[in-house]
């Protein structure tokens, strides 16, 4: 699988999660629950994918550091 595709997919999922948390914080509105139900198997998969994407994006810090070091 292409690393760039995985990076963008993880980024989109993490942004969706951040927007959902913003909606919860500002308006007490959970978009995932609204669309897929309260802790249904589908909503749990979405929450899990968002969490895994966030963990995956932690590796971005190392890749950014190595990229900037190689350009010096």
Biopython code that builds the backbone (N, CA, C, O; Angstrom):
import numpy as np
from Bio.PDB.StructureBuilder import StructureBuilder

atoms = [
    (1, "UNK", "N", (0.848, -1.182, 0.000)),
    (1, "UNK", "CA", (0.000, 0.000, 0.000)),
    (1, "UNK", "C", (0.892, 1.242, 0.000)),
    (1, "UNK", "O", (1.926, 1.281, 0.667)),
    (2, "UNK", "N", (0.488, 2.215, -0.730)),
    (2, "UNK", "CA", (1.247, 3.452, -0.848)),
    (2, "UNK", "C", (1.216, 4.206, 0.482)),
    (2, "UNK", "O", (0.150, 4.391, 1.070)),
    (3, "UNK", "N", (2.377, 4.636, 0.950)),
    (3, "UNK", "CA", (2.486, 5.349, 2.216)),
    (3, "UNK", "C", (1.742, 6.681, 2.173)),
    (3, "UNK", "O", (1.149, 7.100, 3.167)),
    (4, "UNK", "N", (1.777, 7.335, 1.035)),
    (4, "UNK", "CA", (1.095, 8.625, 0.902)),
    (4, "UNK", "C", (-0.417, 8.447, 1.047)),
    (4, "UNK", "O", (-1.076, 9.266, 1.689)),
    (5, "UNK", "N", (-0.967, 7.392, 0.460)),
    (5, "UNK", "CA", (-2.392, 7.101, 0.582)),
    (5, "UNK", "C", (-2.755, 6.859, 2.042)),
    (5, "UNK", "O", (-3.767, 7.366, 2.524)),
    (6, "UNK", "N", (-1.939, 6.092, 2.742)),
    (6, "UNK", "CA", (-2.181, 5.810, 4.153)),
    (6, "UNK", "C", (-2.094, 7.083, 4.991)),
    (6, "UNK", "O", (-2.892, 7.278, 5.907)),
    (7, "UNK", "N", (-1.134, 7.945, 4.684)),
    (7, "UNK", "CA", (-0.996, 9.218, 5.397)),
    (7, "UNK", "C", (-2.242, 10.080, 5.229)),
    (7, "UNK", "O", (-2.764, 10.612, 6.209)),
    (8, "UNK", "N", (-2.720, 10.221, 4.003)),
    (8, "UNK", "CA", (-3.885, 11.064, 3.748)),
    (8, "UNK", "C", (-5.157, 10.454, 4.346)),
    (8, "UNK", "O", (-6.003, 11.180, 4.867)),
    (9, "UNK", "N", (-5.296, 9.144, 4.274)),
    (9, "UNK", "CA", (-6.454, 8.485, 4.868)),
    (9, "UNK", "C", (-6.471, 8.688, 6.376)),
    (9, "UNK", "O", (-7.510, 9.009, 6.954)),
    (10, "UNK", "N", (-5.320, 8.499, 7.010)),
    (10, "UNK", "CA", (-5.226, 8.707, 8.454)),
    (10, "UNK", "C", (-5.493, 10.157, 8.814)),
    (10, "UNK", "O", (-6.136, 10.436, 9.826)),
    (11, "UNK", "N", (-5.012, 11.074, 8.005)),
    (11, "UNK", "CA", (-5.238, 12.492, 8.265)),
    (11, "UNK", "C", (-6.719, 12.837, 8.164)),
    (11, "UNK", "O", (-7.242, 13.559, 9.013)),
    (12, "UNK", "N", (-7.396, 12.337, 7.149)),
    (12, "UNK", "CA", (-8.830, 12.610, 6.985)),
    (12, "UNK", "C", (-9.617, 12.038, 8.164)),
    (12, "UNK", "O", (-10.495, 12.709, 8.707)),
    (13, "UNK", "N", (-9.306, 10.798, 8.561)),
    (13, "UNK", "CA", (-10.014, 10.194, 9.683)),
    (13, "UNK", "C", (-9.769, 10.956, 10.983)),
    (13, "UNK", "O", (-10.682, 11.106, 11.795)),
    (14, "UNK", "N", (-8.558, 11.430, 11.182)),
    (14, "UNK", "CA", (-8.240, 12.188, 12.388)),
    (14, "UNK", "C", (-8.941, 13.539, 12.379)),
    (14, "UNK", "O", (-9.381, 14.009, 13.429)),
    (15, "UNK", "N", (-9.051, 14.163, 11.231)),
    (15, "UNK", "CA", (-9.791, 15.425, 11.127)),
    (15, "UNK", "C", (-11.271, 15.198, 11.420)),
    (15, "UNK", "O", (-11.894, 16.005, 12.110)),
    (16, "UNK", "N", (-11.834, 14.116, 10.907)),
    (16, "UNK", "CA", (-13.233, 13.784, 11.205)),
    (16, "UNK", "C", (-13.409, 13.610, 12.715)),
    (16, "UNK", "O", (-14.387, 14.094, 13.286)),
    (17, "UNK", "N", (-12.477, 12.930, 13.352)),
    (17, "UNK", "CA", (-12.544, 12.762, 14.800)),
    (17, "UNK", "C", (-12.434, 14.083, 15.534)),
    (17, "UNK", "O", (-13.145, 14.308, 16.514)),
    (18, "UNK", "N", (-11.557, 14.956, 15.076)),
    (18, "UNK", "CA", (-11.397, 16.266, 15.718)),
    (18, "UNK", "C", (-12.658, 17.111, 15.558)),
    (18, "UNK", "O", (-13.072, 17.790, 16.497)),
    (19, "UNK", "N", (-13.263, 17.073, 14.388)),
    (19, "UNK", "CA", (-14.509, 17.817, 14.169)),
    (19, "UNK", "C", (-15.607, 17.261, 15.074)),
    (19, "UNK", "O", (-16.381, 18.022, 15.654)),
    (20, "UNK", "N", (-15.674, 15.942, 15.193)),
    (20, "UNK", "CA", (-16.666, 15.329, 16.066)),
    (20, "UNK", "C", (-16.464, 15.779, 17.510)),
    (20, "UNK", "O", (-17.430, 16.116, 18.195)),
    (21, "UNK", "N", (-15.216, 15.787, 17.975)),
    (21, "UNK", "CA", (-14.940, 16.249, 19.347)),
    (21, "UNK", "C", (-15.290, 17.723, 19.503)),
    (21, "UNK", "O", (-15.772, 18.126, 20.562)),
    (22, "UNK", "N", (-15.064, 18.528, 18.488)),
    (22, "UNK", "CA", (-15.449, 19.928, 18.538)),
    (22, "UNK", "C", (-16.958, 20.090, 18.660)),
    (22, "UNK", "O", (-17.441, 20.914, 19.436)),
    (23, "UNK", "N", (-17.694, 19.303, 17.893)),
    (23, "UNK", "CA", (-19.156, 19.337, 17.976)),
    (23, "UNK", "C", (-19.646, 18.916, 19.357)),
    (23, "UNK", "O", (-20.593, 19.494, 19.891)),
    (24, "UNK", "N", (-18.997, 17.906, 19.930)),
    (24, "UNK", "CA", (-19.369, 17.465, 21.274)),
    (24, "UNK", "C", (-19.082, 18.575, 22.286)),
    (24, "UNK", "O", (-19.910, 18.866, 23.148)),
    (25, "UNK", "N", (-17.905, 19.190, 22.175)),
    (25, "UNK", "CA", (-17.514, 20.216, 23.128)),
    (25, "UNK", "C", (-18.346, 21.478, 23.043)),
    (25, "UNK", "O", (-18.712, 22.048, 24.070)),
    (26, "UNK", "N", (-18.647, 21.917, 21.851)),
    (26, "UNK", "CA", (-19.378, 23.172, 21.681)),
    (26, "UNK", "C", (-20.893, 23.016, 21.758)),
    (26, "UNK", "O", (-21.584, 23.875, 22.306)),
    (27, "UNK", "N", (-21.403, 21.924, 21.210)),
    (27, "UNK", "CA", (-22.852, 21.802, 21.062)),
    (27, "UNK", "C", (-23.455, 20.557, 21.709)),
    (27, "UNK", "O", (-24.665, 20.345, 21.629)),
    (28, "UNK", "N", (-22.622, 19.730, 22.350)),
    (28, "UNK", "CA", (-23.082, 18.450, 22.910)),
    (28, "UNK", "C", (-23.776, 17.597, 21.846)),
    (28, "UNK", "O", (-24.786, 16.944, 22.108)),
    (29, "UNK", "N", (-23.213, 17.621, 20.657)),
    (29, "UNK", "CA", (-23.761, 16.870, 19.531)),
    (29, "UNK", "C", (-22.703, 15.904, 19.016)),
    (29, "UNK", "O", (-21.649, 16.324, 18.537)),
    (30, "UNK", "N", (-22.982, 14.628, 19.115)),
    (30, "UNK", "CA", (-22.059, 13.603, 18.648)),
    (30, "UNK", "C", (-22.503, 13.155, 17.252)),
    (30, "UNK", "O", (-23.512, 12.465, 17.104)),
    (31, "UNK", "N", (-21.742, 13.554, 16.241)),
    (31, "UNK", "CA", (-22.098, 13.255, 14.855)),
    (31, "UNK", "C", (-22.078, 11.754, 14.572)),
    (31, "UNK", "O", (-22.936, 11.253, 13.845)),
    (32, "UNK", "N", (-21.117, 11.039, 15.133)),
    (32, "UNK", "CA", (-21.026, 9.590, 14.893)),
    (32, "UNK", "C", (-22.254, 8.889, 15.468)),
    (32, "UNK", "O", (-22.845, 8.027, 14.818)),
    (33, "UNK", "N", (-22.631, 9.262, 16.684)),
    (33, "UNK", "CA", (-23.832, 8.675, 17.289)),
    (33, "UNK", "C", (-25.073, 9.039, 16.493)),
    (33, "UNK", "O", (-25.958, 8.203, 16.307)),
    (34, "UNK", "N", (-25.148, 10.270, 16.023)),
    (34, "UNK", "CA", (-26.293, 10.709, 15.230)),
    (34, "UNK", "C", (-26.417, 9.899, 13.940)),
    (34, "UNK", "O", (-27.517, 9.503, 13.554)),
    (35, "UNK", "N", (-25.289, 9.657, 13.280)),
    (35, "UNK", "CA", (-25.329, 8.963, 11.985)),
    (35, "UNK", "C", (-25.431, 7.449, 12.108)),
    (35, "UNK", "O", (-26.103, 6.805, 11.303)),
    (36, "UNK", "N", (-24.758, 6.868, 13.123)),
    (36, "UNK", "CA", (-24.625, 5.405, 13.157)),
    (36, "UNK", "C", (-25.186, 4.755, 14.412)),
    (36, "UNK", "O", (-25.169, 3.529, 14.518)),
    (37, "UNK", "N", (-25.673, 5.522, 15.351)),
    (37, "UNK", "CA", (-26.243, 4.953, 16.563)),
    (37, "UNK", "C", (-25.245, 4.974, 17.712)),
    (37, "UNK", "O", (-24.042, 5.155, 17.524)),
    (38, "UNK", "N", (-25.794, 4.783, 18.909)),
    (38, "UNK", "CA", (-24.982, 4.848, 20.117)),
    (38, "UNK", "C", (-24.265, 3.521, 20.342)),
    (38, "UNK", "O", (-24.879, 2.535, 20.750)),
    (39, "UNK", "N", (-22.988, 3.505, 20.080)),
    (39, "UNK", "CA", (-22.099, 2.360, 20.274)),
    (39, "UNK", "C", (-22.562, 1.104, 19.527)),
    (39, "UNK", "O", (-22.482, -0.007, 20.052)),
    (40, "UNK", "N", (-23.040, 1.295, 18.311)),
    (40, "UNK", "CA", (-23.309, 0.156, 17.435)),
    (40, "UNK", "C", (-21.966, -0.370, 16.936)),
    (40, "UNK", "O", (-20.934, 0.264, 17.156)),
    (41, "UNK", "N", (-21.969, -1.498, 16.278)),
    (41, "UNK", "CA", (-20.710, -2.057, 15.792)),
    (41, "UNK", "C", (-20.062, -1.117, 14.777)),
    (41, "UNK", "O", (-18.836, -1.027, 14.708)),
    (42, "UNK", "N", (-20.888, -0.411, 13.984)),
    (42, "UNK", "CA", (-20.340, 0.503, 12.983)),
    (42, "UNK", "C", (-19.713, 1.741, 13.644)),
    (42, "UNK", "O", (-18.633, 2.179, 13.249)),
    (43, "UNK", "N", (-20.392, 2.294, 14.638)),
    (43, "UNK", "CA", (-19.816, 3.463, 15.315)),
    (43, "UNK", "C", (-18.550, 3.085, 16.072)),
    (43, "UNK", "O", (-17.617, 3.885, 16.140)),
    (44, "UNK", "N", (-18.497, 1.895, 16.638)),
    (44, "UNK", "CA", (-17.289, 1.450, 17.336)),
    (44, "UNK", "C", (-16.129, 1.271, 16.359)),
    (44, "UNK", "O", (-14.983, 1.568, 16.699)),
    (45, "UNK", "N", (-16.412, 0.792, 15.161)),
    (45, "UNK", "CA", (-15.371, 0.664, 14.135)),
    (45, "UNK", "C", (-14.847, 2.050, 13.761)),
    (45, "UNK", "O", (-13.640, 2.240, 13.615)),
    (46, "UNK", "N", (-15.747, 3.014, 13.607)),
    (46, "UNK", "CA", (-15.330, 4.378, 13.260)),
    (46, "UNK", "C", (-14.454, 4.959, 14.359)),
    (46, "UNK", "O", (-13.399, 5.528, 14.077)),
    (47, "UNK", "N", (-14.887, 4.818, 15.627)),
    (47, "UNK", "CA", (-14.072, 5.308, 16.738)),
    (47, "UNK", "C", (-12.705, 4.629, 16.750)),
    (47, "UNK", "O", (-11.690, 5.286, 16.982)),
    (48, "UNK", "N", (-12.671, 3.341, 16.507)),
    (48, "UNK", "CA", (-11.401, 2.598, 16.507)),
    (48, "UNK", "C", (-10.498, 3.081, 15.372)),
    (48, "UNK", "O", (-9.299, 3.271, 15.577)),
    (49, "UNK", "N", (-11.058, 3.279, 14.185)),
    (49, "UNK", "CA", (-10.253, 3.749, 13.052)),
    (49, "UNK", "C", (-9.701, 5.146, 13.299)),
    (49, "UNK", "O", (-8.562, 5.437, 12.934)),
    (50, "UNK", "N", (-10.500, 6.013, 13.916)),
    (50, "UNK", "CA", (-10.019, 7.360, 14.240)),
    (50, "UNK", "C", (-8.879, 7.273, 15.246)),
    (50, "UNK", "O", (-7.874, 7.970, 15.107)),
    (51, "UNK", "N", (-9.026, 6.427, 16.254)),
    (51, "UNK", "CA", (-7.969, 6.263, 17.247)),
    (51, "UNK", "C", (-6.695, 5.690, 16.659)),
    (51, "UNK", "O", (-5.602, 6.167, 16.965)),
    (52, "UNK", "N", (-6.819, 4.677, 15.822)),
    (52, "UNK", "CA", (-5.650, 4.082, 15.166)),
    (52, "UNK", "C", (-4.980, 5.098, 14.251)),
    (52, "UNK", "O", (-3.753, 5.147, 14.163)),
    (53, "UNK", "N", (-5.783, 5.905, 13.573)),
    (53, "UNK", "CA", (-5.226, 6.938, 12.688)),
    (53, "UNK", "C", (-4.430, 7.964, 13.485)),
    (53, "UNK", "O", (-3.356, 8.391, 13.061)),
    (54, "UNK", "N", (-4.955, 8.355, 14.635)),
    (54, "UNK", "CA", (-4.226, 9.290, 15.484)),
    (54, "UNK", "C", (-2.900, 8.712, 15.941)),
    (54, "UNK", "O", (-1.882, 9.405, 15.937)),
    (55, "UNK", "N", (-2.906, 7.446, 16.334)),
    (55, "UNK", "CA", (-1.655, 6.799, 16.746)),
    (55, "UNK", "C", (-0.686, 6.694, 15.573)),
    (55, "UNK", "O", (0.514, 6.916, 15.734)),
    (56, "UNK", "N", (-1.201, 6.359, 14.401)),
    (56, "UNK", "CA", (-0.353, 6.262, 13.219)),
    (56, "UNK", "C", (0.300, 7.610, 12.901)),
    (56, "UNK", "O", (1.472, 7.673, 12.531)),
    (57, "UNK", "N", (-0.474, 8.678, 13.051)),
    (57, "UNK", "CA", (0.054, 10.004, 12.721)),
    (57, "UNK", "C", (1.132, 10.471, 13.700)),
    (57, "UNK", "O", (1.847, 11.431, 13.414)),
    (58, "UNK", "N", (1.256, 9.807, 14.845)),
    (58, "UNK", "CA", (2.374, 10.106, 15.734)),
    (58, "UNK", "C", (3.706, 9.848, 15.027)),
    (58, "UNK", "O", (4.704, 10.511, 15.312)),
    (59, "UNK", "N", (3.718, 8.888, 14.112)),
    (59, "UNK", "CA", (4.940, 8.601, 13.361)),
    (59, "UNK", "C", (5.312, 9.756, 12.433)),
    (59, "UNK", "O", (6.450, 9.851, 11.973)),
    (60, "UNK", "N", (4.356, 10.623, 12.167)),
    (60, "UNK", "CA", (4.620, 11.768, 11.301)),
    (60, "UNK", "C", (5.697, 12.675, 11.891)),
    (60, "UNK", "O", (6.492, 13.256, 11.152)),
    (61, "UNK", "N", (5.726, 12.800, 13.215)),
    (61, "UNK", "CA", (6.746, 13.624, 13.846)),
    (61, "UNK", "C", (8.147, 13.131, 13.492)),
    (61, "UNK", "O", (9.021, 13.930, 13.156)),
    (62, "UNK", "N", (8.359, 11.838, 13.567)),
    (62, "UNK", "CA", (9.662, 11.276, 13.210)),
    (62, "UNK", "C", (9.995, 11.453, 11.747)),
    (62, "UNK", "O", (11.142, 11.725, 11.392)),
    (63, "UNK", "N", (8.994, 11.300, 10.896)),
    (63, "UNK", "CA", (9.236, 11.454, 9.461)),
    (63, "UNK", "C", (9.511, 12.901, 9.101)),
    (63, "UNK", "O", (10.330, 13.171, 8.223)),
    (64, "UNK", "N", (8.839, 13.844, 9.765)),
    (64, "UNK", "CA", (9.103, 15.257, 9.503)),
    (64, "UNK", "C", (10.507, 15.617, 9.954)),
    (64, "UNK", "O", (11.223, 16.331, 9.252)),
    (65, "UNK", "N", (10.907, 15.124, 11.130)),
    (65, "UNK", "CA", (12.242, 15.408, 11.643)),
    (65, "UNK", "C", (13.321, 14.844, 10.723)),
    (65, "UNK", "O", (14.316, 15.517, 10.450)),
    (66, "UNK", "N", (13.132, 13.618, 10.243)),
    (66, "UNK", "CA", (14.148, 13.027, 9.372)),
    (66, "UNK", "C", (14.163, 13.724, 8.022)),
    (66, "UNK", "O", (15.220, 13.846, 7.403)),
    (67, "UNK", "N", (13.013, 14.182, 7.558)),
    (67, "UNK", "CA", (12.963, 14.905, 6.289)),
    (67, "UNK", "C", (13.698, 16.251, 6.409)),
    (67, "UNK", "O", (14.463, 16.628, 5.521)),
    (68, "UNK", "N", (13.458, 16.964, 7.506)),
    (68, "UNK", "CA", (14.120, 18.263, 7.667)),
    (68, "UNK", "C", (15.611, 18.102, 7.905)),
    (68, "UNK", "O", (16.391, 18.955, 7.480)),
    (69, "UNK", "N", (16.036, 17.022, 8.578)),
    (69, "UNK", "CA", (17.465, 16.770, 8.781)),
    (69, "UNK", "C", (18.172, 16.459, 7.465)),
    (69, "UNK", "O", (19.325, 16.842, 7.269)),
    (70, "UNK", "N", (17.477, 15.760, 6.559)),
    (70, "UNK", "CA", (18.100, 15.389, 5.298)),
    (70, "UNK", "C", (18.228, 16.579, 4.357)),
    (70, "UNK", "O", (19.034, 16.541, 3.427)),
    (71, "UNK", "N", (17.458, 17.622, 4.576)),
    (71, "UNK", "CA", (17.516, 18.786, 3.698)),
    (71, "UNK", "C", (18.592, 19.771, 4.113)),
    (71, "UNK", "O", (18.915, 20.686, 3.355)),
    (72, "UNK", "N", (19.167, 19.599, 5.330)),
    (72, "UNK", "CA", (20.209, 20.527, 5.794)),
    (72, "UNK", "C", (21.530, 20.300, 5.147)),
    (72, "UNK", "O", (22.492, 21.008, 5.444)),
]
sb = StructureBuilder()
sb.init_structure("model")
sb.init_model(0)
sb.init_chain("A")
sb.init_seg("    ")
for serial, (resi, resn, name, xyz) in enumerate(atoms, 1):
    if name == "N":
        sb.init_residue(resn, " ", resi, " ")
    sb.init_atom(name, np.array(xyz, "f"), 0.0, 1.0, " ", f" {name:<3s}", serial, name[0])
structure = sb.get_structure()
